[in-house]
Amino acid sequence: MSLSLARATAALVLAALTAPAAAQDAALPAGCTLRDQSAVIRVLVCTEPLDQDALAKAGRAACAAARPCGAWVWPDPAAAPITAPANHDGLTPEQIVASLGVWVAEDEMFISIDQVAN
């Protein structure tokens, strides 16, 4: 009996680890998609206007239980990286200022990047 339980547990863990990004998208606010992820970084594109609470919800959903995790949010798909970098240092200054901000899962906080008009 314990062997069957062990196999069932292993199957559930494997399914959770290999779940497609689309499954995570279900918890994201409308208009948001998880473009890519690395062990630490999530790249979110949210084309609909979102308030601070919705941005935090998007980041929380993208990171789920991952720690450390930073979920960066871009309103423009063209400005967001195609591939998630290994860490925050992998983002260019242009990508950072084009983002809306980042959800820092360890601190349970969304940090906004202020947009400055040219």
C-alpha positions, 0 to 999 in steps of 0.5 A, a space after each residue: 500500500 505504501 508503494 502505491 501511495 509513494 507512486 501517487 505522490 511522485 506522480 502529483 509532484 511531477 505533474 505540478 513541476 511540469 505544469 504548462 505556463 497556461 495553467 498558471 495563467 488561469 490565476 493571472 488577471 485578465 490581459 496578463 500572460 506569463 511569457 517566460 520564466 527562469 528559476 528566479 525571474 518571471 516575465 509577465 506581459 499585462 496589456 490591460 491597465 491594472 492598479 497596484 493591487 492587480 499588479 501585485 496579484 499578477 506577480 503573486 500568481 506568477 511566482 506562486 511558491 517560488 522563492 526567491 522570485 521576481 515577477 517583472 511586468 511590462 505593458 508592451 510586449 515589444 519591450 518585454 524580454 522574450 526569455 527570462 534572465 537567470 536573475 535581475 541583473 540580466 535585465 537591461 536598463 531599457 527593459 527595467 524602465 519600460 516595465 511597470 515594476 516587479 513583484 518581489 515574492 520574498 517581501 510580498 511587495 510590488 515595486 513600481 517603476 515610475 514612467 517619466 514622460 519625455 
